[in-house]
Amino acid sequence: MKSISFLAVVLFVALVFAPIYSYAEGIQSNEASYTYDPEGKRDPFRPLVEEKEEIAEPDIDRPEKLKGPLEKYELSQFRLMAIVVVNGVPNAMVSTPDGRSYRVKEGDYIGIKSGQVLKIETRAVDADENGLLVEKNPDRIVVEETGYDRYTKSRVTEKRFITM
């Protein structure tokens, strides 16, 4: 009985490990015949996603010590209160979100993006061919903001408006 159980164990071990041994021999014989050709293939040791180095943006903003109270808010937060033209020179009064009012003239800086007031436009009304009054442009302040486009790596200027 001992010899039969011993024989069964040997037979079981032979059946289990024989396919593994023959598979390992096949792998070893294939390794010797295969050579890696890197032509037209990606380098497996380089990362799939390459991180590009950060490009420093040019300093477009004004220094903090030169900024005034009008450069604390976004342009959309300002409201145009009034426009006064004295001796042909327009001046405007704007209100800030904190309730304060400031006088603005052409050339002043306004907004957090260092926008500069290009011109203060007053309302122009004209009559059409039927005699009806048509408003050509409303009362508004034209502000030019300068920024930096990260994709084209160039300076970009944009005209925005503060209206009543």
SELONU-248526 format. One record per residue: residue in one letter; y, x, z of N, C-alpha, C, CB in turn. Coordinates in steps of 0.001 Angstrom, whole numbers. Each point is the difference from the previous one (the first is absolute). Last residue first. Glycine has a CB too. Layout:
N
@code: A	nv: Y	nu: X	nw: Z	cav: Y	cau: X	caw: Z	cv: Y	cu: X	cw: Z	cbv: Y	cbu: X	cbw: Z
...
END
This chain:
164
@code: M	nv: 102663	nu: -23076	nw: -17633	cav: 337	cau: -917	caw: 1080	cv: -1192	cu: -850	cw: 384	cbv: 2358	cbu: -37	cbw: -781
@code: T	nv: -3320	nu: 4908	nw: -1290	cav: 723	cau: -1208	caw: -400	cv: 323	cu: -849	cw: 1228	cbv: -1149	cbu: 31	cbw: -2249
@code: I	nv: -488	nu: 5141	nw: 302	cav: 218	cau: -738	caw: 1240	cv: 868	cu: -1180	cw: -393	cbv: -192	cbu: 2077	cbw: 1533
@code: F	nv: -3321	nu: 1327	nw: -4580	cav: 1210	cau: -791	caw: 226	cv: 6	cu: -612	cw: 1396	cbv: 114	cbu: -489	cbw: -2451
@code: R	nv: -2271	nu: 4994	nw: -760	cav: -287	cau: -1193	caw: 781	cv: 1317	cu: -664	cw: 361	cbv: -2140	cbu: 1005	cbw: 915
@code: K	nv: -181	nu: 3111	nw: -4357	cav: 1190	cau: -772	caw: 396	cv: -458	cu: -1267	cw: 715	cbv: 1353	cbu: 912	cbw: -1961
@code: E	nv: -3649	nu: 4223	nw: 1292	cav: -161	cau: -1441	caw: -147	cv: 1281	cu: -678	cw: 463	cbv: -2512	cbu: 159	cbw: 342
@code: T	nv: 17	nu: 5010	nw: -1828	cav: 1139	cau: -744	caw: 539	cv: -191	cu: -1470	cw: -315	cbv: 1538	cbu: 1991	cbw: -267
@code: V	nv: -4721	nu: 2816	nw: 760	cav: 165	cau: -1335	caw: -556	cv: 1214	cu: -652	cw: 658	cbv: -2498	cbu: -209	cbw: -447
@code: R	nv: -164	nu: 5370	nw: -470	cav: 991	cau: -758	caw: 752	cv: 237	cu: -1331	cw: -717	cbv: 1098	cbu: 2137	cbw: 867
@code: S	nv: -5865	nu: 528	nw: -1205	cav: 1377	cau: 62	caw: -473	cv: 887	cu: -865	cw: 887	cbv: -791	cbu: 412	cbw: -2363
@code: K	nv: -4258	nu: 205	nw: 1868	cav: 645	cau: 1137	caw: 662	cv: 1440	cu: 170	cw: -483	cbv: -2238	cbu: 1121	cbw: 229
@code: T	nv: -1295	nu: -4541	nw: -1190	cav: 636	cau: 765	caw: -1075	cv: 713	cu: 1237	cw: 531	cbv: 275	cbu: -2116	cbw: -1290
@code: Y	nv: -2581	nu: -589	nw: 4416	cav: -903	cau: 115	caw: -1139	cv: 600	cu: 835	cw: -1122	cbv: -957	cbu: -2210	cbw: 602
@code: R	nv: 3347	nu: 1091	nw: 3481	cav: -1079	cau: 964	caw: 254	cv: -894	cu: 211	cw: -1214	cbv: 49	cbu: -674	cbw: 2384
@code: D	nv: 5292	nu: -630	nw: -1898	cav: -1244	cau: -594	caw: -470	cv: -1116	cu: 1030	cw: 129	cbv: 1251	cbu: -1526	cbw: -1598
@code: Y	nv: 3665	nu: 744	nw: 4219	cav: -871	cau: 987	caw: -630	cv: -1302	cu: -683	cw: -364	cbv: 1051	cbu: 1907	cbw: 1299
@code: G	nv: 4433	nu: -3715	nw: -582	cav: -1296	cau: 256	caw: 632	cv: -782	cu: 1032	cw: -781	cbv: -29	cbu: -2322	cbw: 901
@code: T	nv: 5231	nu: -373	nw: -161	cav: -740	cau: 1066	caw: -649	cv: -1279	cu: 255	cw: 780	cbv: 2131	cbu: 1034	cbw: -885
@code: E	nv: 1732	nu: -5288	nw: 66	cav: -883	cau: 742	caw: 907	cv: -781	cu: 1028	cw: -805	cbv: -191	cbu: -1991	cbw: 1565
@code: E	nv: 4944	nu: -1198	nw: -2019	cav: -987	cau: 826	caw: -697	cv: -791	cu: 803	cw: 1032	cbv: 1481	cbu: 146	cbw: -2068
@code: V	nv: 1562	nu: -5026	nw: 1924	cav: -381	cau: 1202	caw: 736	cv: -1059	cu: 749	cw: -803	cbv: 531	cbu: -1103	cbw: 2232
@code: V	nv: 3443	nu: -3103	nw: -2545	cav: -1028	cau: 716	caw: -753	cv: -258	cu: 1327	cw: 708	cbv: 691	cbu: -1101	cbw: -2207
@code: I	nv: 1269	nu: -3940	nw: 3781	cav: 177	cau: 1443	caw: 129	cv: -1156	cu: 656	cw: -741	cbv: 1211	cbu: -201	cbw: 2254
@code: R	nv: 1262	nu: -4923	nw: -2913	cav: -1118	cau: 833	caw: 429	cv: 415	cu: 1454	cw: 107	cbv: -1586	cbu: -1593	cbw: -1070
@code: D	nv: 2923	nu: -3857	nw: -662	cav: 502	cau: 1045	caw: 894	cv: -1198	cu: 805	cw: 479	cbv: 2004	cbu: -1411	cbw: 735
@code: P	nv: -2920	nu: -819	nw: -5374	cav: 392	cau: -424	caw: 1345	cv: 674	cu: 1138	cw: 764	cbv: -1898	cbu: -1641	cbw: 12
@code: N	nv: 1933	nu: 566	nw: -5496	cav: -712	cau: 786	caw: 1012	cv: 501	cu: -418	cw: 1380	cbv: -298	cbu: 1960	cbw: -1607
@code: K	nv: 1254	nu: -4716	nw: -2143	cav: -614	cau: 1127	caw: -703	cv: -744	cu: 919	cw: 963	cbv: 1807	cbu: -127	cbw: -1723
@code: E	nv: -551	nu: -5345	nw: 1610	cav: 120	cau: 1195	caw: 837	cv: -738	cu: 1149	cw: -681	cbv: 170	cbu: -1403	cbw: 2118
@code: V	nv: 2291	nu: -3118	nw: -4228	cav: -1270	cau: 710	caw: 120	cv: 242	cu: 1261	cw: 815	cbv: -845	cbu: -920	cbw: -2220
@code: L	nv: 3279	nu: -4207	nw: 794	cav: 121	cau: 1296	caw: 653	cv: -1388	cu: 606	cw: 215	cbv: 2139	cbu: -741	cbw: 1131
@code: L	nv: -623	nu: -2673	nw: -5216	cav: -622	cau: 56	caw: 1329	cv: 137	cu: 1403	cw: 585	cbv: -1633	cbu: -1813	cbw: -659
@code: G	nv: 2971	nu: 201	nw: -3847	cav: 1023	cau: -39	caw: 1033	cv: -560	cu: 0	cw: 1414	cbv: 1412	cbu: -1202	cbw: -1606
@code: N	nv: -3712	nu: 1684	nw: -2775	cav: 231	cau: -1399	caw: 373	cv: 1062	cu: -135	cw: 1088	cbv: -2361	cbu: -502	cbw: -616
@code: E	nv: 858	nu: 4797	nw: -1024	cav: 598	cau: -712	caw: -1125	cv: 280	cu: -1471	cw: 302	cbv: -1181	cbu: 1573	cbw: -1501
@code: D	nv: 1109	nu: 1621	nw: 5776	cav: -800	cau: 41	caw: -1223	cv: 667	cu: -837	cw: -1087	cbv: -2105	cbu: 330	cbw: 1353
@code: A	nv: 4335	nu: 2506	nw: 2950	cav: -257	cau: -1328	caw: -561	cv: -821	cu: 157	cw: -1277	cbv: 2159	cbu: -917	cbw: 990
@code: D	nv: -1961	nu: 4087	nw: 3703	cav: 484	cau: -138	caw: -1365	cv: -306	cu: -1416	cw: -478	cbv: -342	cbu: 2481	cbw: -463
@code: V	nv: 528	nu: 1083	nw: 5144	cav: -249	cau: -1340	caw: -521	cv: 630	cu: -88	cw: -1380	cbv: -61	cbu: -1018	cbw: 2335
@code: A	nv: -1626	nu: 4839	nw: 1649	cav: 724	cau: -204	caw: -1262	cv: -405	cu: -1363	cw: -547	cbv: 99	cbu: 2512	cbw: -497
@code: R	nv: -159	nu: 390	nw: 5533	cav: -474	cau: -1091	caw: -839	cv: 868	cu: -110	cw: -1246	cbv: -869	cbu: -1220	cbw: 2026
@code: T	nv: 428	nu: 5995	nw: 268	cav: 482	cau: -1321	caw: 403	cv: -460	cu: -1031	cw: -1024	cbv: 2012	cbu: 1017	cbw: 1162
@code: E	nv: -3947	nu: 4073	nw: 507	cav: 337	cau: -924	caw: -1081	cv: 456	cu: -1332	cw: 574	cbv: -1660	cbu: 1126	cbw: -1514
@code: I	nv: 1170	nu: 4334	nw: 2822	cav: 67	cau: -1308	caw: 640	cv: 499	cu: -956	cw: -1063	cbv: 436	cbu: 958	cbw: 2345
@code: K	nv: -3169	nu: 4040	nw: -2692	cav: 1176	cau: -833	caw: -230	cv: -149	cu: -1306	cw: 755	cbv: 356	cbu: 1042	cbw: -2260
@code: L	nv: -3112	nu: 2860	nw: 3153	cav: 555	cau: 356	caw: -1310	cv: 1263	cu: -802	cw: -283	cbv: -2301	cbu: 564	cbw: -829
@code: V	nv: -323	nu: 1107	nw: 5482	cav: 665	cau: -1144	caw: -624	cv: 630	cu: 469	cw: -1311	cbv: 451	cbu: -1094	cbw: 2266
@code: Q	nv: -4913	nu: 3262	nw: 7	cav: 1436	cau: 194	caw: -98	cv: 611	cu: -1177	cw: -765	cbv: -279	cbu: 2529	cbw: 69
@code: G	nv: -4489	nu: -1179	nw: 3113	cav: 621	cau: -633	caw: -1156	cv: 1504	cu: 200	cw: 22	cbv: -1836	cbu: -1689	cbw: -64
@code: S	nv: -2179	nu: 3280	nw: 2971	cav: 1211	cau: 715	caw: -417	cv: 595	cu: -561	cw: -1288	cbv: -902	cbu: 2036	cbw: 1103
@code: K	nv: -2740	nu: -4002	nw: 1497	cav: -395	cau: 904	caw: -1084	cv: 1195	cu: 726	cw: -597	cbv: -1921	cbu: -1498	cbw: -493
@code: I	nv: 2257	nu: -1846	nw: 3974	cav: -816	cau: 1098	caw: 538	cv: -446	cu: 985	cw: -1070	cbv: -770	cbu: -1543	cbw: 1772
@code: G	nv: 5521	nu: -1358	nw: -1966	cav: -1446	cau: -177	caw: -104	cv: -764	cu: 1214	cw: 467	cbv: 381	cbu: -1531	cbw: -1880
@code: I	nv: 4566	nu: 2220	nw: 36	cav: -493	cau: -1196	caw: 686	cv: -1513	cu: -107	cw: -219	cbv: 2247	cbu: -1181	cbw: -296
@code: Y	nv: 2737	nu: 4338	nw: -640	cav: -1460	cau: -5	caw: 80	cv: -443	cu: -1189	cw: 839	cbv: -95	cbu: 2523	cbw: -237
@code: D	nv: 4761	nu: -1928	nw: -2938	cav: -602	cau: 20	caw: 1341	cv: -1520	cu: 1	cw: -98	cbv: 1998	cbu: -1212	cbw: 929
@code: G	nv: 994	nu: 790	nw: -4762	cav: -301	cau: 1370	caw: 408	cv: -616	cu: 97	cw: 1385	cbv: 1860	cbu: 726	cbw: -1427
@code: E	nv: 1246	nu: -4898	nw: 270	cav: -789	cau: 744	caw: -976	cv: -161	cu: 1449	cw: 460	cbv: 823	cbu: -1508	cbw: -1859
@code: K	nv: -142	nu: -1888	nw: 5782	cav: 742	cau: 260	caw: -1236	cv: -900	cu: 804	cw: -934	cbv: 2246	cbu: -40	cbw: 1221
@code: V	nv: -2390	nu: -3307	nw: 3615	cav: -679	cau: 881	caw: -948	cv: 893	cu: 167	cw: -1217	cbv: -2295	cbu: -732	cbw: 811
@code: R	nv: 2277	nu: -1055	nw: 4774	cav: 703	cau: 44	caw: -1277	cv: -683	cu: 1041	cw: -877	cbv: 2204	cbu: -712	cbw: 1069
@code: Y	nv: -4510	nu: -2315	nw: 3054	cav: 554	cau: 1288	caw: -424	cv: 684	cu: -166	cw: -1344	cbv: -1789	cbu: 1252	cbw: 1264
@code: S	nv: -501	nu: -4157	nw: 3403	cav: 547	cau: -11	caw: -1351	cv: 646	cu: 1343	cw: -298	cbv: 375	cbu: -2488	cbw: 123
@code: R	nv: -4549	nu: 356	nw: 3419	cav: 1258	cau: 731	caw: -194	cv: 423	cu: -61	cw: -1462	cbv: -566	cbu: 1534	cbw: 1918
@code: G	nv: -3613	nu: -3351	nw: 11	cav: 1177	cau: -857	caw: 107	cv: 1324	cu: 713	cw: -194	cbv: -1319	cbu: -1369	cbw: 1508
@code: D	nv: -3440	nu: 2948	nw: -1932	cav: 390	cau: -90	caw: 1410	cv: 1308	cu: -782	cw: 193	cbv: -1161	cbu: 2183	cbw: 393
@code: P	nv: -739	nu: -1304	nw: -4791	cav: -864	cau: -898	caw: 771	cv: 387	cu: -118	cw: 1474	cbv: -1807	cbu: 587	cbw: -1570
@code: T	nv: 5737	nu: 526	nw: -1871	cav: -1299	cau: 607	caw: 255	cv: -856	cu: -959	cw: 820	cbv: 1013	cbu: 2316	cbw: -90
@code: S	nv: 3323	nu: -2975	nw: -3585	cav: -477	cau: -161	caw: 1368	cv: -1408	cu: 575	cw: 89	cbv: 1431	cbu: -2074	cbw: 350
@code: V	nv: 3223	nu: 3015	nw: -3660	cav: -1415	cau: -349	caw: 119	cv: -353	cu: -169	cw: 1473	cbv: -548	cbu: 1253	cbw: -2135
@code: M	nv: 5016	nu: -1030	nw: -1544	cav: -393	cau: -43	caw: 1402	cv: -1456	cu: -469	cw: 37	cbv: 2402	cbu: -483	cbw: 809
@code: A	nv: 963	nu: 3141	nw: -4704	cav: -903	cau: -1079	caw: 393	cv: -271	cu: 81	cw: 1488	cbv: -1049	cbu: -16	cbw: -2280
@code: N	nv: 4850	nu: 1614	nw: -1891	cav: -657	cau: 323	caw: 1260	cv: -870	cu: -1188	cw: 366	cbv: 1909	cbu: 1514	cbw: 769
@code: P	nv: 991	nu: 518	nw: -5478	cav: -784	cau: -977	caw: 746	cv: -602	cu: 593	cw: 1278	cbv: -504	cbu: -1147	cbw: -2159
@code: V	nv: 5098	nu: 2142	nw: -887	cav: -1142	cau: 686	caw: 609	cv: -802	cu: -1021	cw: 813	cbv: 1274	cbu: 2218	cbw: 92
@code: G	nv: 2960	nu: -3149	nw: -2374	cav: -1041	cau: 276	caw: -985	cv: -1228	cu: 701	cw: 547	cbv: 1791	cbu: 114	cbw: -1630
@code: N	nv: 1898	nu: -1540	nw: 4451	cav: 522	cau: 943	caw: -993	cv: -1075	cu: 427	cw: -997	cbv: 1653	cbu: 803	cbw: 1693
@code: V	nv: -4000	nu: -3400	nw: 1637	cav: 1368	cau: 381	caw: 354	cv: 444	cu: 1102	cw: -961	cbv: -347	cbu: -624	cbw: 2463
@code: V	nv: -3762	nu: -3313	nw: -1590	cav: 519	cau: 964	caw: -966	cv: 1466	cu: 245	cw: 339	cbv: -1636	cbu: -758	cbw: -1821
@code: V	nv: -3120	nu: -1173	nw: 4426	cav: 1462	cau: -10	caw: -61	cv: 424	cu: 1084	cw: -985	cbv: 221	cbu: -853	cbw: 2409
@code: I	nv: -4828	nu: -2211	nw: -615	cav: 507	cau: 1054	caw: -875	cv: 1511	cu: -173	cw: -84	cbv: -2180	cbu: 119	cbw: -1347
@code: A	nv: -2172	nu: -1687	nw: 4993	cav: 1237	cau: -244	caw: -757	cv: 302	cu: 1193	cw: -892	cbv: 890	cbu: -1467	cbw: 1847
@code: M	nv: -5164	nu: 844	nw: 505	cav: 835	cau: -1011	caw: 663	cv: 1231	cu: -343	cw: -846	cbv: -791	cbu: 842	cbw: 2237
@code: L	nv: -4508	nu: 1143	nw: -2947	cav: 1378	cau: 155	caw: -445	cv: 819	cu: -1139	cw: 590	cbv: -722	cbu: 1156	cbw: -2148
@code: R	nv: -3884	nu: 1122	nw: 4168	cav: 566	cau: -1196	caw: -612	cv: 1451	cu: 281	cw: -340	cbv: -1578	cbu: -1518	cbw: 1279
@code: F	nv: -3393	nu: 4482	nw: -112	cav: 1452	cau: -162	caw: -13	cv: 384	cu: -1324	cw: -651	cbv: 285	cbu: 2496	cbw: -89
@code: Q	nv: -4811	nu: -822	nw: 338	cav: 437	cau: -541	caw: 1280	cv: 1514	cu: -205	cw: 79	cbv: -1958	cbu: 1119	cbw: 1031
@code: S	nv: -495	nu: 927	nw: -4751	cav: -232	cau: -1447	caw: 20	cv: 463	cu: -648	cw: 1304	cbv: -1937	cbu: 357	cbw: -1520
@code: L	nv: 2076	nu: 4439	nw: 832	cav: 1045	cau: -728	caw: -738	cv: -178	cu: -1517	cw: 66	cbv: 187	cbu: 1960	cbw: -1520
@code: E	nv: -1904	nu: 1104	nw: 5596	cav: -404	cau: -191	caw: -1392	cv: 1074	cu: -842	cw: -700	cbv: -2490	cbu: 152	cbw: 606
@code: Y	nv: 3870	nu: 2855	nw: 3718	cav: -670	cau: -1225	caw: -408	cv: -375	cu: 39	cw: -1476	cbv: 1260	cbu: -1244	cbw: 1760
@code: K	nv: 1297	nu: 4622	nw: 684	cav: -1107	cau: -293	caw: 922	cv: -860	cu: -1158	cw: -467	cbv: 1397	cbu: 855	cbw: 1844
@code: E	nv: 2908	nu: 1158	nw: -3573	cav: -1219	cau: 613	caw: -533	cv: -1191	cu: -179	cw: 936	cbv: 1422	cbu: 1659	cbw: -1193
@code: L	nv: 3189	nu: -3038	nw: 2059	cav: -500	cau: -795	caw: -1113	cv: -1305	cu: 545	cw: -579	cbv: 2348	cbu: -614	cbw: -503
@code: P	nv: 176	nu: 2814	nw: 4036	cav: -703	cau: -1186	caw: 488	cv: -553	cu: -879	cw: -1123	cbv: 1478	cbu: 64	cbw: 1985
@code: G	nv: -908	nu: 5121	nw: -3155	cav: 818	cau: -926	caw: 765	cv: -802	cu: -1218	cw: 432	cbv: 2011	cbu: 787	cbw: -1245
@code: K	nv: -3124	nu: 4734	nw: -72	cav: -238	cau: -1422	caw: -235	cv: 845	cu: -866	cw: 918	cbv: -2316	cbu: 537	cbw: -728
@code: L	nv: 1948	nu: 4384	nw: 721	cav: 1028	cau: -545	caw: -884	cv: -146	cu: -1511	cw: -209	cbv: 98	cbu: 2218	cbw: -1132
@code: K	nv: -3195	nu: 438	nw: 3741	cav: 1303	cau: 65	caw: 671	cv: 1128	cu: -545	cw: -864	cbv: -818	cbu: 1975	cbw: 1255
@code: E	nv: -3740	nu: -1654	nw: -2886	cav: 175	cau: -1044	caw: 1014	cv: 1392	cu: 15	cw: 629	cbv: -2436	cbu: 143	cbw: 456
@code: P	nv: 1661	nu: 1633	nw: -5545	cav: -327	cau: 425	caw: 1371	cv: 329	cu: -1092	cw: 1007	cbv: 430	cbu: 2379	cbw: -647
@code: R	nv: -1686	nu: -3935	nw: -4287	cav: 1091	cau: 737	caw: 626	cv: -429	cu: 433	cw: 1392	cbv: 1721	cbu: -1289	cbw: -1329
@code: D	nv: -5287	nu: 510	nw: -2789	cav: 798	cau: -655	caw: 1042	cv: 1090	cu: 915	cw: 520	cbv: -1979	cbu: -1363	cbw: 633
@code: I	nv: -1316	nu: 2797	nw: -3753	cav: 1003	cau: -825	caw: -662	cv: 928	cu: -623	cw: 1035	cbv: -1598	cbu: -471	cbw: -1887
@code: D	nv: -2158	nu: 4645	nw: 1281	cav: 823	cau: -657	caw: 1012	cv: 1136	cu: -742	cw: -689	cbv: -582	cbu: 1770	cbw: 1717
@code: P	nv: -4390	nu: -860	nw: -3908	cav: 1309	cau: 618	caw: 183	cv: 837	cu: -805	cw: 977	cbv: -109	cbu: 935	cbw: -2318
@code: E	nv: -5241	nu: -758	nw: 2675	cav: 1058	cau: -743	caw: -672	cv: 1326	cu: 728	cw: 190	cbv: -1239	cbu: -2181	cbw: 349
@code: A	nv: -3866	nu: 4295	nw: -460	cav: 1149	cau: -291	caw: 854	cv: 1073	cu: -714	cw: -815	cbv: -507	cbu: 2015	cbw: 1446
@code: I	nv: -4858	nu: -2132	nw: -2184	cav: 1212	cau: 573	caw: -583	cv: 1173	cu: -416	cw: 878	cbv: -967	cbu: -51	cbw: -2369
@code: E	nv: -4543	nu: 707	nw: 3335	cav: 1171	cau: -867	caw: 136	cv: 1229	cu: 727	cw: -536	cbv: -1016	cbu: -1151	cbw: 2020
@code: E	nv: -4134	nu: 1970	nw: -3723	cav: 954	cau: 446	caw: 1000	cv: 1242	cu: -874	cw: -43	cbv: -873	cbu: 2348	cbw: -173
@code: K	nv: -4014	nu: -4182	nw: -1073	cav: 1102	cau: 729	caw: -610	cv: 974	cu: 397	cw: 1084	cbv: -273	cbu: -1239	cbw: -2175
@code: E	nv: -5185	nu: 258	nw: 2266	cav: 1281	cau: -337	caw: 604	cv: 1075	cu: 869	cw: -644	cbv: -1107	cbu: -672	cbw: 2195
@code: E	nv: -3790	nu: -1143	nw: -4178	cav: 810	cau: 1160	caw: 355	cv: 1317	cu: -468	cw: 585	cbv: -1077	cbu: 1377	cbw: -1811
@code: V	nv: -4124	nu: -3407	nw: 1316	cav: 1421	cau: -349	caw: -16	cv: 782	cu: 1221	cw: 456	cbv: -478	cbu: -2463	cbw: 459
@code: L	nv: -4111	nu: 3038	nw: -814	cav: 199	cau: -999	caw: -1054	cv: 1475	cu: -368	cw: -145	cbv: -2299	cbu: -889	cbw: 440
@code: P	nv: 763	nu: 5839	nw: 1324	cav: 87	cau: -1395	caw: 455	cv: 264	cu: -950	cw: -1168	cbv: 844	cbu: 801	cbw: 2223
@code: R	nv: -3652	nu: 3793	nw: -2813	cav: 1402	cau: -407	caw: 88	cv: 59	cu: -1457	cw: 436	cbv: 676	cbu: 1661	cbw: -1798
@code: F	nv: -4812	nu: 601	nw: 912	cav: 572	cau: 494	caw: 1246	cv: 1496	cu: -301	cw: 133	cbv: -1723	cbu: 1788	cbw: -29
@code: P	nv: -1168	nu: -2758	nw: -3859	cav: -437	cau: -808	caw: 1148	cv: 626	cu: 430	cw: 1328	cbv: -2126	cbu: -366	cbw: -1209
@code: D	nv: 3991	nu: 454	nw: -3991	cav: -399	cau: 965	caw: 1022	cv: -396	cu: -767	cw: 1260	cbv: 1548	cbu: 1787	cbw: -959
@code: R	nv: -2065	nu: -4007	nw: -3947	cav: 953	cau: 184	caw: 1083	cv: -551	cu: 1032	cw: 974	cbv: 843	cbu: -2375	cbw: -254
@code: K	nv: -2192	nu: 2390	nw: -5029	cav: -273	cau: -695	caw: 1259	cv: 1063	cu: 351	cw: 1024	cbv: -2465	cbu: 6	cbw: -489
@code: G	nv: 1895	nu: 1891	nw: -4052	cav: 326	cau: -1407	caw: -110	cv: -249	cu: -800	cw: 1266	cbv: -519	cbu: 209	cbw: -2370
@code: E	nv: -1895	nu: 4308	nw: 2331	cav: 859	cau: -355	caw: -1121	cv: 205	cu: -1514	cw: -72	cbv: -802	cbu: 2032	cbw: -1241
@code: P	nv: -2091	nu: 727	nw: 4320	cav: 1215	cau: -678	caw: 474	cv: 930	cu: -459	cw: -1126	cbv: -170	cbu: 1377	cbw: 2046
@code: D	nv: -5320	nu: -484	nw: -1274	cav: 1020	cau: 294	caw: -998	cv: 1280	cu: -743	cw: 402	cbv: -1756	cbu: 327	cbw: -1848
@code: Y	nv: -3187	nu: 1471	nw: 4268	cav: 1176	cau: -884	caw: 33	cv: 1013	cu: 469	cw: -1030	cbv: -371	cbu: -498	cbw: 2449
@code: T	nv: -5170	nu: 957	nw: -2464	cav: 1223	cau: 761	caw: 260	cv: 1178	cu: -952	cw: -133	cbv: -1035	cbu: 2173	cbw: -849
@code: Y	nv: -4808	nu: -2267	nw: 1452	cav: 1283	cau: -678	caw: -175	cv: 1150	cu: 947	cw: 310	cbv: -1068	cbu: -2193	cbw: 584
@code: S	nv: -3725	nu: 3272	nw: -103	cav: 303	cau: -191	caw: -1405	cv: 1385	cu: -632	cw: -234	cbv: -2454	cbu: -227	cbw: -396
@code: A	nv: 588	nu: 1145	nw: 4793	cav: -1	cau: 1267	caw: -718	cv: 428	cu: -193	cw: -1450	cbv: -1810	cbu: 838	cbw: 1511
@code: E	nv: 1194	nu: -4565	nw: 1334	cav: 1175	cau: 778	caw: 376	cv: 82	cu: 1290	cw: -788	cbv: -100	cbu: -988	cbw: 2273
@code: N	nv: -3734	nu: -1826	nw: -2676	cav: 1168	cau: -496	caw: -746	cv: 1256	cu: 796	cw: 322	cbv: -1020	cbu: -2272	cbw: -16
@code: S	nv: -3008	nu: 3235	nw: 2362	cav: -150	cau: 427	caw: -1395	cv: 1184	cu: -497	cw: -843	cbv: -2522	cbu: -27	cbw: 254
@code: Q	nv: 2302	nu: -1237	nw: 4280	cav: 211	cau: 1446	caw: -107	cv: -121	cu: 464	cw: -1443	cbv: -881	cbu: 291	cbw: 2322
@code: I	nv: -65	nu: -4762	nw: -1365	cav: 1422	cau: 263	caw: 176	cv: 288	cu: 1480	cw: -159	cbv: 187	cbu: -1968	cbw: 1527
@code: G	nv: -4665	nu: 592	nw: -1583	cav: 690	cau: -443	caw: -1214	cv: 1497	cu: 258	cw: 81	cbv: -1753	cbu: -1743	cbw: -324
@code: E	nv: -938	nu: 2557	nw: 4125	cav: -278	cau: 1013	caw: -1028	cv: 723	cu: -346	cw: -1307	cbv: -2252	cbu: 464	cbw: 1058
@code: A	nv: 2443	nu: -3589	nw: 2433	cav: 803	cau: 1179	caw: 319	cv: -237	cu: 1106	cw: -1005	cbv: -76	cbu: -608	cbw: 2410
@code: Y	nv: -2559	nu: -3245	nw: -2756	cav: 1390	cau: -321	caw: -356	cv: 904	cu: 1199	cw: 254	cbv: -402	cbu: -2425	cbw: 547
@code: S	nv: -4121	nu: 2679	nw: 815	cav: 87	cau: 108	caw: -1456	cv: 1417	cu: -319	cw: -479	cbv: -2436	cbu: -625	cbw: -196
@code: Y	nv: 1556	nu: 182	nw: 4797	cav: -143	cau: 1398	caw: -396	cv: 146	cu: 145	cw: -1516	cbv: -1508	cbu: 410	cbw: 1979
@code: I	nv: 1439	nu: -4731	nw: -160	cav: 1231	cau: 679	caw: 395	cv: -40	cu: 1451	cw: -461	cbv: 245	cbu: -1527	cbw: 1991
@code: P	nv: -4105	nu: -1169	nw: -2570	cav: 1069	cau: -334	caw: -953	cv: 1313	cu: 712	cw: 332	cbv: -1085	cbu: -2222	cbw: -354
@code: A	nv: -2574	nu: 2999	nw: 3331	cav: -270	cau: 522	caw: -1351	cv: 1102	cu: -411	cw: -976	cbv: -2473	cbu: -91	cbw: 466
@code: F	nv: 2065	nu: -1384	nw: 4256	cav: 803	cau: 1186	caw: -314	cv: -225	cu: 564	cw: -1388	cbv: -55	cbu: 496	cbw: 2380
@code: V	nv: -2318	nu: -4487	nw: -707	cav: 1426	cau: -159	caw: 282	cv: 819	cu: 1179	cw: -497	cbv: -601	cbu: -1357	cbw: 1982
@code: L	nv: -4163	nu: 1345	nw: -2362	cav: 575	cau: -1035	caw: -852	cv: 1514	cu: -158	cw: 203	cbv: -2206	cbu: -1163	cbw: 63
@code: A	nv: -215	nu: 4178	nw: 2681	cav: -31	cau: 477	caw: -1382	cv: 639	cu: -1031	cw: -933	cbv: -2093	cbu: 1329	cbw: 492
@code: V	nv: 1499	nu: -2462	nw: 4046	cav: 1033	cau: 1040	caw: -139	cv: 75	cu: 488	cw: -1442	cbv: -362	cbu: 700	cbw: 2391
@code: F	nv: -3078	nu: -3736	nw: -1364	cav: 1308	cau: -653	caw: 105	cv: 1141	cu: 1004	cw: -206	cbv: -998	cbu: -1690	cbw: 1576
@code: L	nv: -3420	nu: 3338	nw: -1331	cav: 194	cau: -716	caw: -1247	cv: 1390	cu: -695	cw: -18	cbv: -2529	cbu: -345	cbw: -179
@code: V	nv: 1217	nu: 2449	nw: 4131	cav: 222	cau: 1015	caw: -1041	cv: 279	cu: -688	cw: -1332	cbv: -1508	cbu: 1639	cbw: 1207
@code: V	nv: 296	nu: -4409	nw: 2382	cav: 1315	cau: 588	caw: 237	cv: 334	cu: 1014	cw: -1084	cbv: -279	cbu: -352	cbw: 2468
@code: A	nv: -4002	nu: -1554	nw: -2513	cav: 993	cau: -1011	caw: -353	cv: 1426	cu: 545	cw: 175	cbv: -1623	cbu: -1808	cbw: 687
@code: L	nv: -2031	nu: 4472	nw: 708	cav: 36	cau: -57	caw: -1453	cv: 1058	cu: -1022	cw: -468	cbv: -2460	cbu: 656	cbw: -91
@code: F	nv: 1613	nu: -391	nw: 4646	cav: 642	cau: 1243	caw: -419	cv: 170	cu: 12	cw: -1515	cbv: -992	cbu: 1213	cbw: 1977
@code: S	nv: -1421	nu: -4746	nw: -101	cav: 1421	cau: -162	caw: 299	cv: 785	cu: 1257	cw: -402	cbv: -584	cbu: -1558	cbw: 1905
@code: I	nv: -4064	nu: 1700	nw: -2420	cav: 541	cau: -1008	caw: -904	cv: 1506	cu: -186	cw: 273	cbv: -2271	cbu: -1166	cbw: -109
@code: S	nv: -195	nu: 4036	nw: 2896	cav: 155	cau: 614	caw: -1319	cv: 591	cu: -995	cw: -997	cbv: -1944	cbu: 1518	cbw: 486
@code: K	nv: 912	nu: -2942	nw: 3902	cav: 1123	cau: 921	caw: 16	cv: 222	cu: 597	cw: -1378	cbv: -449	cbu: 508	cbw: 2403
@code: M	nv: -3258	nu: -3207	nw: -1773	cav: 1180	cau: -818	caw: 0	cv: 1252	cu: 867	cw: 0	cbv: -1258	cbu: -1801	cbw: 1193
END
